[in-house]
Amino acid sequence: MFDGSQDCQPFFRVDPVKVASAFSRAYQLLGVGVRITGLHATHSNPTNPTNPMKALAKKIALLSAGLLCVTSLLAEPAGPKIDLTRKVLSVDEVTVQAADGEPARLTIHAAGMVNSGGWSKPMLRAGKDAVKNGVLVFEFVATPPSGPATMALAPVKASITVDKPAGYTGVEIVAQHHKKVAK
């Protein structure tokens, strides 16, 4: 239960320069020039000369709704970025070759499967033990779909070029259910 004694962190961090710029553009688009001095509000572009304050209130309401949308688009999540990647279902093929013109570098290609459509950004990410007994270890990961997706196996591919470590003996690619080694 929240009793008010806990430290509250903002859910979003908003860049004030972006917000000020958005406000300025929104005012220009709506043709509203508002100046508040003391208890009097004036405007420079009335749409209804018989009731200028009603027209101003309508424009301010539209502006407020628009700015709420703009600030939500400009907001950045507070705190560290969350890693949304997950290991792919399987790794089916791994190839290793010397990088073009650079014998001290290796290009590693992996192909595998994910359990549905909609996965994006497949990549090979260094594992917890990046080098184990001369074997380079990589996790085969991708970003899962954030919404509905086709429920069928789908192929994914990823490549990475890395420096060849001293004592190199091979590459291990780790997926969700198994791993594959190539030399």
KOLROPA-908305 format. One record per atom (N, C-alpha, C): residue number from 1; residue in one letter; x, y, z. Coordinates in steps of 0.2 Angstrom, whole numbers, plus 5000, padded with zeros to 4 digits. Layout:
BEGIN
+-----+----+------+-------+------+
:   i : aa : east : north :   up :
+-----+----+------+-------+------+
: NUM :  A :    X :     Y :    Z :
...
+-----+----+------+-------+------+
% end
This chain:
BEGIN
+-----+----+------+-------+------+
:   i : aa : east : north :   up :
+-----+----+------+-------+------+
:   1 :  M : 5004 :  4994 : 5000 :
:   1 :  M : 5000 :  5000 : 5000 :
:   1 :  M : 5004 :  5006 : 5000 :
:   2 :  F : 5002 :  5011 : 4996 :
:   2 :  F : 5006 :  5017 : 4996 :
:   2 :  F : 5004 :  5022 : 5002 :
:   3 :  D : 5008 :  5024 : 5006 :
:   3 :  D : 5006 :  5028 : 5012 :
:   3 :  D : 5009 :  5035 : 5011 :
:   4 :  G : 5012 :  5037 : 5006 :
:   4 :  G : 5015 :  5043 : 5004 :
:   4 :  G : 5022 :  5044 : 5007 :
:   5 :  S : 5025 :  5039 : 5011 :
:   5 :  S : 5032 :  5040 : 5013 :
:   5 :  S : 5037 :  5037 : 5008 :
:   6 :  Q : 5035 :  5033 : 5003 :
:   6 :  Q : 5039 :  5030 : 4999 :
:   6 :  Q : 5042 :  5036 : 4994 :
:   7 :  D : 5048 :  5035 : 4991 :
:   7 :  D : 5051 :  5039 : 4987 :
:   7 :  D : 5047 :  5038 : 4980 :
:   8 :  C : 5044 :  5043 : 4977 :
:   8 :  C : 5041 :  5042 : 4970 :
:   8 :  C : 5046 :  5044 : 4965 :
:   9 :  Q : 5047 :  5040 : 4960 :
:   9 :  Q : 5051 :  5042 : 4954 :
:   9 :  Q : 5046 :  5043 : 4948 :
:  10 :  P : 5047 :  5048 : 4944 :
:  10 :  P : 5042 :  5050 : 4939 :
:  10 :  P : 5043 :  5044 : 4934 :
:  11 :  F : 5037 :  5042 : 4931 :
:  11 :  F : 5037 :  5037 : 4926 :
:  11 :  F : 5040 :  5039 : 4919 :
:  12 :  F : 5039 :  5046 : 4918 :
:  12 :  F : 5042 :  5048 : 4912 :
:  12 :  F : 5046 :  5054 : 4913 :
:  13 :  R : 5052 :  5055 : 4909 :
:  13 :  R : 5056 :  5061 : 4910 :
:  13 :  R : 5055 :  5065 : 4903 :
:  14 :  V : 5053 :  5071 : 4904 :
:  14 :  V : 5051 :  5075 : 4898 :
:  14 :  V : 5056 :  5081 : 4897 :
:  15 :  D : 5059 :  5082 : 4891 :
:  15 :  D : 5064 :  5087 : 4889 :
:  15 :  D : 5060 :  5093 : 4889 :
:  16 :  P : 5061 :  5098 : 4894 :
:  16 :  P : 5058 :  5105 : 4894 :
:  16 :  P : 5059 :  5109 : 4887 :
:  17 :  V : 5064 :  5108 : 4884 :
:  17 :  V : 5065 :  5112 : 4878 :
:  17 :  V : 5061 :  5109 : 4872 :
:  18 :  K : 5060 :  5102 : 4872 :
:  18 :  K : 5055 :  5100 : 4867 :
:  18 :  K : 5048 :  5102 : 4868 :
:  19 :  V : 5046 :  5102 : 4875 :
:  19 :  V : 5039 :  5104 : 4877 :
:  19 :  V : 5038 :  5111 : 4875 :
:  20 :  A : 5043 :  5115 : 4876 :
:  20 :  A : 5042 :  5123 : 4875 :
:  20 :  A : 5041 :  5124 : 4867 :
:  21 :  S : 5045 :  5120 : 4864 :
:  21 :  S : 5045 :  5121 : 4856 :
:  21 :  S : 5038 :  5118 : 4854 :
:  22 :  A : 5036 :  5113 : 4857 :
:  22 :  A : 5029 :  5110 : 4855 :
:  22 :  A : 5024 :  5115 : 4856 :
:  23 :  F : 5024 :  5118 : 4862 :
:  23 :  F : 5019 :  5123 : 4864 :
:  23 :  F : 5019 :  5129 : 4859 :
:  24 :  S : 5025 :  5131 : 4858 :
:  24 :  S : 5025 :  5137 : 4853 :
:  24 :  S : 5022 :  5135 : 4846 :
:  25 :  R : 5024 :  5129 : 4844 :
:  25 :  R : 5021 :  5127 : 4837 :
:  25 :  R : 5014 :  5126 : 4837 :
:  26 :  A : 5011 :  5123 : 4843 :
:  26 :  A : 5004 :  5122 : 4844 :
:  26 :  A : 5000 :  5129 : 4844 :
:  27 :  Y : 5003 :  5134 : 4847 :
:  27 :  Y : 5000 :  5140 : 4848 :
:  27 :  Y : 5000 :  5143 : 4841 :
:  28 :  Q : 5005 :  5143 : 4837 :
:  28 :  Q : 5005 :  5146 : 4830 :
:  28 :  Q : 5000 :  5142 : 4826 :
:  29 :  L : 5000 :  5135 : 4826 :
:  29 :  L : 4995 :  5132 : 4822 :
:  29 :  L : 4988 :  5134 : 4823 :
:  30 :  L : 4986 :  5135 : 4830 :
:  30 :  L : 4980 :  5136 : 4831 :
:  30 :  L : 4978 :  5144 : 4830 :
:  31 :  G : 4983 :  5148 : 4829 :
:  31 :  G : 4982 :  5155 : 4828 :
:  31 :  G : 4980 :  5158 : 4835 :
:  32 :  V : 4983 :  5156 : 4840 :
:  32 :  V : 4981 :  5159 : 4847 :
:  32 :  V : 4987 :  5163 : 4849 :
:  33 :  G : 4986 :  5169 : 4852 :
:  33 :  G : 4991 :  5173 : 4855 :
:  33 :  G : 4988 :  5174 : 4862 :
:  34 :  V : 4991 :  5171 : 4867 :
:  34 :  V : 4988 :  5172 : 4874 :
:  34 :  V : 4993 :  5175 : 4878 :
:  35 :  R : 4991 :  5180 : 4882 :
:  35 :  R : 4995 :  5184 : 4886 :
:  35 :  R : 4991 :  5185 : 4893 :
:  36 :  I : 4993 :  5182 : 4898 :
:  36 :  I : 4990 :  5182 : 4905 :
:  36 :  I : 4994 :  5187 : 4909 :
:  37 :  T : 4990 :  5192 : 4911 :
:  37 :  T : 4993 :  5197 : 4915 :
:  37 :  T : 4988 :  5198 : 4921 :
:  38 :  G : 4990 :  5197 : 4927 :
:  38 :  G : 4986 :  5198 : 4933 :
:  38 :  G : 4980 :  5193 : 4932 :
:  39 :  L : 4974 :  5196 : 4932 :
:  39 :  L : 4968 :  5192 : 4932 :
:  39 :  L : 4965 :  5192 : 4925 :
:  40 :  H : 4968 :  5196 : 4920 :
:  40 :  H : 4965 :  5197 : 4914 :
:  40 :  H : 4968 :  5193 : 4908 :
:  41 :  A : 4965 :  5189 : 4904 :
:  41 :  A : 4967 :  5185 : 4898 :
:  41 :  A : 4965 :  5189 : 4892 :
:  42 :  T : 4970 :  5190 : 4888 :
:  42 :  T : 4968 :  5193 : 4881 :
:  42 :  T : 4970 :  5188 : 4876 :
:  43 :  H : 4967 :  5189 : 4870 :
:  43 :  H : 4969 :  5185 : 4864 :
:  43 :  H : 4970 :  5190 : 4858 :
:  44 :  S : 4974 :  5187 : 4853 :
:  44 :  S : 4975 :  5191 : 4847 :
:  44 :  S : 4971 :  5189 : 4841 :
:  45 :  N : 4968 :  5184 : 4841 :
:  45 :  N : 4965 :  5181 : 4835 :
:  45 :  N : 4958 :  5178 : 4837 :
:  46 :  P : 4953 :  5182 : 4838 :
:  46 :  P : 4946 :  5179 : 4840 :
:  46 :  P : 4943 :  5177 : 4834 :
:  47 :  T : 4940 :  5171 : 4835 :
:  47 :  T : 4936 :  5168 : 4829 :
:  47 :  T : 4928 :  5170 : 4830 :
:  48 :  N : 4926 :  5173 : 4835 :
:  48 :  N : 4919 :  5175 : 4836 :
:  48 :  N : 4920 :  5182 : 4840 :
:  49 :  P : 4919 :  5187 : 4836 :
:  49 :  P : 4920 :  5194 : 4839 :
:  49 :  P : 4915 :  5196 : 4844 :
:  50 :  T : 4909 :  5192 : 4844 :
:  50 :  T : 4904 :  5194 : 4849 :
:  50 :  T : 4906 :  5191 : 4856 :
:  51 :  N : 4909 :  5185 : 4856 :
:  51 :  N : 4911 :  5182 : 4862 :
:  51 :  N : 4918 :  5180 : 4862 :
:  52 :  P : 4923 :  5184 : 4862 :
:  52 :  P : 4930 :  5182 : 4861 :
:  52 :  P : 4932 :  5177 : 4867 :
:  53 :  M : 4930 :  5178 : 4873 :
:  53 :  M : 4933 :  5173 : 4878 :
:  53 :  M : 4930 :  5166 : 4877 :
:  54 :  K : 4924 :  5165 : 4874 :
:  54 :  K : 4922 :  5159 : 4873 :
:  54 :  K : 4926 :  5155 : 4867 :
:  55 :  A : 4928 :  5159 : 4862 :
:  55 :  A : 4932 :  5157 : 4857 :
:  55 :  A : 4939 :  5155 : 4859 :
:  56 :  L : 4942 :  5159 : 4864 :
:  56 :  L : 4948 :  5158 : 4867 :
:  56 :  L : 4948 :  5152 : 4871 :
:  57 :  A : 4943 :  5151 : 4875 :
:  57 :  A : 4942 :  5145 : 4879 :
:  57 :  A : 4942 :  5138 : 4875 :
:  58 :  K : 4939 :  5139 : 4869 :
:  58 :  K : 4938 :  5133 : 4864 :
:  58 :  K : 4945 :  5131 : 4862 :
:  59 :  K : 4949 :  5137 : 4860 :
:  59 :  K : 4956 :  5136 : 4857 :
:  59 :  K : 4960 :  5133 : 4862 :
:  60 :  I : 4960 :  5135 : 4868 :
:  60 :  I : 4964 :  5133 : 4874 :
:  60 :  I : 4962 :  5126 : 4875 :
:  61 :  A : 4956 :  5124 : 4875 :
:  61 :  A : 4954 :  5117 : 4876 :
:  61 :  A : 4957 :  5112 : 4871 :
:  62 :  L : 4957 :  5114 : 4864 :
:  62 :  L : 4960 :  5111 : 4859 :
:  62 :  L : 4967 :  5110 : 4860 :
:  63 :  L : 4970 :  5116 : 4861 :
:  63 :  L : 4977 :  5116 : 4862 :
:  63 :  L : 4980 :  5111 : 4868 :
:  64 :  S : 4976 :  5111 : 4874 :
:  64 :  S : 4978 :  5107 : 4879 :
:  64 :  S : 4977 :  5100 : 4877 :
:  65 :  A : 4972 :  5098 : 4874 :
:  65 :  A : 4972 :  5091 : 4871 :
:  65 :  A : 4977 :  5089 : 4867 :
:  66 :  G : 4979 :  5094 : 4862 :
:  66 :  G : 4984 :  5092 : 4858 :
:  66 :  G : 4991 :  5092 : 4861 :
:  67 :  L : 4992 :  5096 : 4866 :
:  67 :  L : 4999 :  5096 : 4870 :
:  67 :  L : 4999 :  5090 : 4874 :
:  68 :  L : 4994 :  5087 : 4876 :
:  68 :  L : 4994 :  5081 : 4880 :
:  68 :  L : 4997 :  5076 : 4876 :
:  69 :  C : 4994 :  5075 : 4870 :
:  69 :  C : 4997 :  5070 : 4865 :
:  69 :  C : 5004 :  5071 : 4863 :
:  70 :  V : 5006 :  5078 : 4862 :
:  70 :  V : 5013 :  5079 : 4860 :
:  70 :  V : 5018 :  5078 : 4866 :
:  71 :  T : 5016 :  5079 : 4872 :
:  71 :  T : 5020 :  5078 : 4878 :
:  71 :  T : 5021 :  5070 : 4879 :
:  72 :  S : 5016 :  5067 : 4878 :
:  72 :  S : 5016 :  5059 : 4879 :
:  72 :  S : 5021 :  5056 : 4873 :
:  73 :  L : 5021 :  5059 : 4867 :
:  73 :  L : 5025 :  5057 : 4862 :
:  73 :  L : 5033 :  5059 : 4863 :
:  74 :  L : 5034 :  5065 : 4866 :
:  74 :  L : 5040 :  5067 : 4868 :
:  74 :  L : 5043 :  5064 : 4874 :
:  75 :  A : 5039 :  5061 : 4878 :
:  75 :  A : 5042 :  5058 : 4885 :
:  75 :  A : 5046 :  5052 : 4883 :
:  76 :  E : 5051 :  5052 : 4888 :
:  76 :  E : 5056 :  5046 : 4887 :
:  76 :  E : 5055 :  5043 : 4894 :
:  77 :  P : 5055 :  5036 : 4894 :
:  77 :  P : 5055 :  5032 : 4900 :
:  77 :  P : 5060 :  5034 : 4905 :
:  78 :  A : 5059 :  5035 : 4911 :
:  78 :  A : 5064 :  5036 : 4916 :
:  78 :  A : 5068 :  5030 : 4918 :
:  79 :  G : 5074 :  5031 : 4920 :
:  79 :  G : 5078 :  5026 : 4922 :
:  79 :  G : 5081 :  5022 : 4917 :
:  80 :  P : 5084 :  5017 : 4918 :
:  80 :  P : 5088 :  5013 : 4913 :
:  80 :  P : 5083 :  5009 : 4908 :
:  81 :  K : 5086 :  5009 : 4902 :
:  81 :  K : 5082 :  5005 : 4897 :
:  81 :  K : 5082 :  4998 : 4899 :
:  82 :  I : 5076 :  4995 : 4897 :
:  82 :  I : 5074 :  4988 : 4898 :
:  82 :  I : 5076 :  4984 : 4892 :
:  83 :  D : 5080 :  4979 : 4893 :
:  83 :  D : 5081 :  4974 : 4888 :
:  83 :  D : 5075 :  4970 : 4886 :
:  84 :  L : 5072 :  4971 : 4880 :
:  84 :  L : 5067 :  4967 : 4878 :
:  84 :  L : 5068 :  4961 : 4874 :
:  85 :  T : 5075 :  4960 : 4873 :
:  85 :  T : 5076 :  4954 : 4869 :
:  85 :  T : 5076 :  4947 : 4872 :
:  86 :  R : 5074 :  4942 : 4869 :
:  86 :  R : 5074 :  4935 : 4871 :
:  86 :  R : 5078 :  4931 : 4867 :
:  87 :  K : 5080 :  4925 : 4869 :
:  87 :  K : 5083 :  4920 : 4865 :
:  87 :  K : 5078 :  4917 : 4860 :
:  88 :  V : 5081 :  4916 : 4854 :
:  88 :  V : 5077 :  4913 : 4849 :
:  88 :  V : 5075 :  4906 : 4851 :
:  89 :  L : 5070 :  4903 : 4847 :
:  89 :  L : 5068 :  4896 : 4849 :
:  89 :  L : 5074 :  4891 : 4847 :
:  90 :  S : 5077 :  4892 : 4842 :
:  90 :  S : 5082 :  4887 : 4840 :
:  90 :  S : 5087 :  4890 : 4835 :
:  91 :  V : 5093 :  4887 : 4835 :
:  91 :  V : 5099 :  4889 : 4831 :
:  91 :  V : 5100 :  4883 : 4826 :
:  92 :  D : 5099 :  4884 : 4820 :
:  92 :  D : 5100 :  4878 : 4815 :
:  92 :  D : 5106 :  4878 : 4811 :
:  93 :  E : 5109 :  4884 : 4810 :
:  93 :  E : 5115 :  4884 : 4806 :
:  93 :  E : 5120 :  4889 : 4809 :
:  94 :  V : 5126 :  4888 : 4809 :
:  94 :  V : 5131 :  4893 : 4811 :
:  94 :  V : 5137 :  4892 : 4806 :
:  95 :  T : 5140 :  4898 : 4803 :
:  95 :  T : 5146 :  4898 : 4799 :
:  95 :  T : 5150 :  4903 : 4802 :
:  96 :  V : 5157 :  4902 : 4801 :
:  96 :  V : 5162 :  4906 : 4803 :
:  96 :  V : 5167 :  4907 : 4797 :
:  97 :  Q : 5169 :  4913 : 4796 :
:  97 :  Q : 5174 :  4914 : 4791 :
:  97 :  Q : 5178 :  4920 : 4793 :
:  98 :  A : 5184 :  4921 : 4790 :
:  98 :  A : 5188 :  4927 : 4791 :
:  98 :  A : 5185 :  4933 : 4788 :
:  99 :  A : 5185 :  4938 : 4791 :
:  99 :  A : 5182 :  4944 : 4788 :
:  99 :  A : 5186 :  4946 : 4782 :
: 100 :  D : 5183 :  4949 : 4777 :
: 100 :  D : 5186 :  4951 : 4771 :
: 100 :  D : 5192 :  4956 : 4772 :
: 101 :  G : 5198 :  4953 : 4770 :
: 101 :  G : 5204 :  4957 : 4771 :
: 101 :  G : 5207 :  4958 : 4778 :
: 102 :  E : 5204 :  4955 : 4783 :
: 102 :  E : 5206 :  4955 : 4790 :
: 102 :  E : 5206 :  4948 : 4793 :
: 103 :  P : 5212 :  4945 : 4792 :
: 103 :  P : 5212 :  4938 : 4795 :
: 103 :  P : 5212 :  4938 : 4803 :
: 104 :  A : 5213 :  4944 : 4806 :
: 104 :  A : 5212 :  4944 : 4813 :
: 104 :  A : 5205 :  4945 : 4816 :
: 105 :  R : 5201 :  4945 : 4811 :
: 105 :  R : 5193 :  4946 : 4813 :
: 105 :  R : 5189 :  4941 : 4810 :
: 106 :  L : 5184 :  4939 : 4813 :
: 106 :  L : 5179 :  4934 : 4811 :
: 106 :  L : 5172 :  4936 : 4810 :
: 107 :  T : 5169 :  4934 : 4805 :
: 107 :  T : 5162 :  4935 : 4804 :
: 107 :  T : 5158 :  4929 : 4805 :
: 108 :  I : 5153 :  4930 : 4809 :
: 108 :  I : 5149 :  4924 : 4812 :
: 108 :  I : 5142 :  4925 : 4809 :
: 109 :  H : 5139 :  4920 : 4806 :
: 109 :  H : 5133 :  4920 : 4803 :
: 109 :  H : 5129 :  4915 : 4807 :
: 110 :  A : 5123 :  4916 : 4809 :
: 110 :  A : 5118 :  4911 : 4812 :
: 110 :  A : 5111 :  4912 : 4809 :
: 111 :  A : 5108 :  4906 : 4808 :
: 111 :  A : 5101 :  4905 : 4806 :
: 111 :  A : 5097 :  4901 : 4811 :
: 112 :  G : 5091 :  4903 : 4812 :
: 112 :  G : 5087 :  4899 : 4817 :
: 112 :  G : 5080 :  4900 : 4816 :
: 113 :  M : 5076 :  4899 : 4821 :
: 113 :  M : 5069 :  4899 : 4821 :
: 113 :  M : 5066 :  4903 : 4827 :
: 114 :  V : 5061 :  4907 : 4826 :
: 114 :  V : 5057 :  4909 : 4832 :
: 114 :  V : 5050 :  4906 : 4832 :
: 115 :  N : 5046 :  4907 : 4837 :
: 115 :  N : 5040 :  4903 : 4838 :
: 115 :  N : 5034 :  4906 : 4835 :
: 116 :  S : 5035 :  4913 : 4832 :
: 116 :  S : 5029 :  4916 : 4829 :
: 116 :  S : 5032 :  4921 : 4825 :
: 117 :  G : 5027 :  4925 : 4821 :
: 117 :  G : 5029 :  4930 : 4817 :
: 117 :  G : 5030 :  4936 : 4821 :
: 118 :  G : 5033 :  4942 : 4818 :
: 118 :  G : 5033 :  4948 : 4822 :
: 118 :  G : 5039 :  4949 : 4826 :
: 119 :  W : 5044 :  4945 : 4826 :
: 119 :  W : 5050 :  4946 : 4829 :
: 119 :  W : 5055 :  4951 : 4825 :
: 120 :  S : 5059 :  4955 : 4829 :
: 120 :  S : 5063 :  4960 : 4825 :
: 120 :  S : 5070 :  4960 : 4828 :
: 121 :  K : 5074 :  4963 : 4825 :
: 121 :  K : 5081 :  4965 : 4827 :
: 121 :  K : 5085 :  4958 : 4830 :
: 122 :  P : 5085 :  4953 : 4826 :
: 122 :  P : 5089 :  4947 : 4828 :
: 122 :  P : 5096 :  4949 : 4828 :
: 123 :  M : 5100 :  4947 : 4833 :
: 123 :  M : 5107 :  4948 : 4834 :
: 123 :  M : 5110 :  4943 : 4838 :
: 124 :  L : 5117 :  4943 : 4837 :
: 124 :  L : 5121 :  4939 : 4841 :
: 124 :  L : 5124 :  4943 : 4847 :
: 125 :  R : 5123 :  4941 : 4853 :
: 125 :  R : 5125 :  4945 : 4859 :
: 125 :  R : 5130 :  4941 : 4863 :
: 126 :  A : 5136 :  4944 : 4865 :
: 126 :  A : 5141 :  4941 : 4869 :
: 126 :  A : 5138 :  4938 : 4875 :
: 127 :  G : 5139 :  4931 : 4876 :
: 127 :  G : 5136 :  4928 : 4882 :
: 127 :  G : 5139 :  4930 : 4888 :
: 128 :  K : 5137 :  4927 : 4894 :
: 128 :  K : 5140 :  4928 : 4900 :
: 128 :  K : 5148 :  4927 : 4900 :
: 129 :  D : 5149 :  4921 : 4898 :
: 129 :  D : 5157 :  4919 : 4897 :
: 129 :  D : 5158 :  4920 : 4890 :
: 130 :  A : 5160 :  4927 : 4888 :
: 130 :  A : 5161 :  4928 : 4881 :
: 130 :  A : 5166 :  4924 : 4877 :
: 131 :  V : 5172 :  4922 : 4881 :
: 131 :  V : 5176 :  4917 : 4878 :
: 131 :  V : 5177 :  4911 : 4884 :
: 132 :  K : 5176 :  4905 : 4882 :
: 132 :  K : 5177 :  4900 : 4886 :
: 132 :  K : 5181 :  4894 : 4883 :
: 133 :  N : 5187 :  4894 : 4886 :
: 133 :  N : 5192 :  4889 : 4883 :
: 133 :  N : 5193 :  4890 : 4876 :
: 134 :  G : 5194 :  4896 : 4874 :
: 134 :  G : 5196 :  4898 : 4867 :
: 134 :  G : 5189 :  4898 : 4862 :
: 135 :  V : 5183 :  4896 : 4865 :
: 135 :  V : 5177 :  4896 : 4861 :
: 135 :  V : 5173 :  4903 : 4862 :
: 136 :  L : 5172 :  4906 : 4857 :
: 136 :  L : 5168 :  4913 : 4858 :
: 136 :  L : 5161 :  4910 : 4859 :
: 137 :  V : 5157 :  4913 : 4864 :
: 137 :  V : 5150 :  4911 : 4866 :
: 137 :  V : 5146 :  4917 : 4864 :
: 138 :  F : 5141 :  4916 : 4860 :
: 138 :  F : 5136 :  4921 : 4859 :
: 138 :  F : 5129 :  4919 : 4860 :
: 139 :  E : 5124 :  4923 : 4862 :
: 139 :  E : 5117 :  4921 : 4863 :
: 139 :  E : 5114 :  4924 : 4857 :
: 140 :  F : 5109 :  4920 : 4854 :
: 140 :  F : 5106 :  4922 : 4848 :
: 140 :  F : 5099 :  4925 : 4850 :
: 141 :  V : 5098 :  4931 : 4850 :
: 141 :  V : 5092 :  4934 : 4853 :
: 141 :  V : 5089 :  4939 : 4848 :
: 142 :  A : 5082 :  4940 : 4849 :
: 142 :  A : 5078 :  4945 : 4845 :
: 142 :  A : 5073 :  4948 : 4850 :
: 143 :  T : 5070 :  4953 : 4847 :
: 143 :  T : 5064 :  4957 : 4851 :
: 143 :  T : 5058 :  4953 : 4849 :
: 144 :  P : 5054 :  4950 : 4854 :
: 144 :  P : 5048 :  4947 : 4852 :
: 144 :  P : 5042 :  4952 : 4850 :
: 145 :  P : 5037 :  4950 : 4847 :
: 145 :  P : 5032 :  4955 : 4845 :
: 145 :  P : 5028 :  4958 : 4851 :
: 146 :  S : 5026 :  4964 : 4850 :
: 146 :  S : 5023 :  4968 : 4856 :
: 146 :  S : 5015 :  4967 : 4855 :
: 147 :  G : 5013 :  4964 : 4850 :
: 147 :  G : 5006 :  4963 : 4849 :
: 147 :  G : 5004 :  4957 : 4846 :
: 148 :  P : 4998 :  4956 : 4843 :
: 148 :  P : 4996 :  4950 : 4840 :
: 148 :  P : 5001 :  4948 : 4834 :
: 149 :  A : 5002 :  4941 : 4834 :
: 149 :  A : 5007 :  4939 : 4829 :
: 149 :  A : 5004 :  4932 : 4826 :
: 150 :  T : 5007 :  4931 : 4820 :
: 150 :  T : 5005 :  4924 : 4817 :
: 150 :  T : 5008 :  4919 : 4822 :
: 151 :  M : 5005 :  4913 : 4823 :
: 151 :  M : 5007 :  4908 : 4827 :
: 151 :  M : 5010 :  4902 : 4822 :
: 152 :  A : 5016 :  4904 : 4820 :
: 152 :  A : 5019 :  4899 : 4815 :
: 152 :  A : 5027 :  4900 : 4816 :
: 153 :  L : 5031 :  4895 : 4815 :
: 153 :  L : 5038 :  4896 : 4816 :
: 153 :  L : 5040 :  4900 : 4810 :
: 154 :  A : 5045 :  4905 : 4812 :
: 154 :  A : 5048 :  4909 : 4807 :
: 154 :  A : 5055 :  4909 : 4807 :
: 155 :  P : 5058 :  4910 : 4801 :
: 155 :  P : 5066 :  4910 : 4801 :
: 155 :  P : 5069 :  4917 : 4803 :
: 156 :  V : 5075 :  4917 : 4806 :
: 156 :  V : 5078 :  4923 : 4808 :
: 156 :  V : 5086 :  4922 : 4807 :
: 157 :  K : 5089 :  4927 : 4805 :
: 157 :  K : 5096 :  4927 : 4803 :
: 157 :  K : 5100 :  4933 : 4807 :
: 158 :  A : 5106 :  4932 : 4809 :
: 158 :  A : 5110 :  4937 : 4812 :
: 158 :  A : 5117 :  4936 : 4810 :
: 159 :  S : 5121 :  4941 : 4810 :
: 159 :  S : 5128 :  4941 : 4809 :
: 159 :  S : 5132 :  4946 : 4814 :
: 160 :  I : 5138 :  4944 : 4815 :
: 160 :  I : 5142 :  4949 : 4819 :
: 160 :  I : 5150 :  4948 : 4817 :
: 161 :  T : 5153 :  4953 : 4817 :
: 161 :  T : 5161 :  4953 : 4815 :
: 161 :  T : 5164 :  4955 : 4822 :
: 162 :  V : 5169 :  4951 : 4824 :
: 162 :  V : 5173 :  4952 : 4830 :
: 162 :  V : 5180 :  4950 : 4829 :
: 163 :  D : 5184 :  4953 : 4834 :
: 163 :  D : 5191 :  4951 : 4834 :
: 163 :  D : 5192 :  4944 : 4836 :
: 164 :  K : 5197 :  4941 : 4832 :
: 164 :  K : 5198 :  4934 : 4834 :
: 164 :  K : 5203 :  4933 : 4840 :
: 165 :  P : 5201 :  4930 : 4845 :
: 165 :  P : 5205 :  4930 : 4851 :
: 165 :  P : 5211 :  4925 : 4851 :
: 166 :  A : 5216 :  4926 : 4855 :
: 166 :  A : 5221 :  4922 : 4855 :
: 166 :  A : 5219 :  4915 : 4858 :
: 167 :  G : 5221 :  4910 : 4855 :
: 167 :  G : 5219 :  4903 : 4857 :
: 167 :  G : 5212 :  4901 : 4854 :
: 168 :  Y : 5210 :  4904 : 4849 :
: 168 :  Y : 5203 :  4903 : 4846 :
: 168 :  Y : 5202 :  4896 : 4844 :
: 169 :  T : 5197 :  4893 : 4846 :
: 169 :  T : 5196 :  4886 : 4844 :
: 169 :  T : 5189 :  4885 : 4841 :
: 170 :  G : 5184 :  4890 : 4842 :
: 170 :  G : 5178 :  4889 : 4839 :
: 170 :  G : 5173 :  4894 : 4841 :
: 171 :  V : 5166 :  4893 : 4839 :
: 171 :  V : 5161 :  4898 : 4841 :
: 171 :  V : 5155 :  4894 : 4843 :
: 172 :  E : 5152 :  4896 : 4849 :
: 172 :  E : 5146 :  4893 : 4851 :
: 172 :  E : 5140 :  4898 : 4851 :
: 173 :  I : 5135 :  4896 : 4848 :
: 173 :  I : 5129 :  4900 : 4848 :
: 173 :  I : 5123 :  4897 : 4852 :
: 174 :  V : 5121 :  4900 : 4857 :
: 174 :  V : 5116 :  4898 : 4862 :
: 174 :  V : 5109 :  4900 : 4860 :
: 175 :  A : 5104 :  4896 : 4859 :
: 175 :  A : 5097 :  4898 : 4858 :
: 175 :  A : 5093 :  4895 : 4864 :
: 176 :  Q : 5086 :  4896 : 4864 :
: 176 :  Q : 5082 :  4894 : 4870 :
: 176 :  Q : 5083 :  4887 : 4872 :
: 177 :  H : 5083 :  4883 : 4867 :
: 177 :  H : 5082 :  4876 : 4868 :
: 177 :  H : 5089 :  4872 : 4867 :
: 178 :  H : 5093 :  4874 : 4863 :
: 178 :  H : 5100 :  4871 : 4862 :
: 178 :  H : 5105 :  4876 : 4860 :
: 179 :  K : 5111 :  4873 : 4859 :
: 179 :  K : 5116 :  4877 : 4856 :
: 179 :  K : 5120 :  4873 : 4851 :
: 180 :  K : 5123 :  4877 : 4846 :
: 180 :  K : 5127 :  4874 : 4841 :
: 180 :  K : 5134 :  4877 : 4841 :
: 181 :  V : 5139 :  4873 : 4839 :
: 181 :  V : 5146 :  4875 : 4839 :
: 181 :  V : 5148 :  4874 : 4832 :
: 182 :  A : 5153 :  4879 : 4830 :
: 182 :  A : 5156 :  4879 : 4823 :
: 182 :  A : 5163 :  4881 : 4824 :
: 183 :  K : 5167 :  4878 : 4820 :
: 183 :  K : 5175 :  4880 : 4820 :
: 183 :  K : 5177 :  4884 : 4814 :
+-----+----+------+-------+------+
% end
